Amino acid sequence: MTHEKMIMAVITTNPKKVPSGLAVFHCDSGEELTVIAENLEAILDGIAHRLTDELYVIVRH
């Protein structure tokens, strides 16, 4: 089974902006947000997209 064209994870410093039902990682700072996004990008073999200063999504294309 392959997973293509899907959101794999969301990383945020503002949990109010993320819907439930996704793999969500809550961070305390912008620095932590960036580190977690970069690590998850590599672990999940996806692409990290910065949508706002407080929100990244990891997507597989």
HELIX and SHEET records of a PDB file:
HELIX    1   1 PRO A   15  LYS A   17  5                                   3    
HELIX    2   2 GLY A   30  LEU A   44  1                                  15    
SHEET    1   A 4 VAL A  24  HIS A  26  0                                        
SHEET    2   A 4 MET A   6  THR A  12  1                                        
SHEET    3   A 4 LEU A  55  ARG A  60 -1                                        
SHEET    4   A 4 ILE A  47  THR A  52 -1                                        
END                                                                             
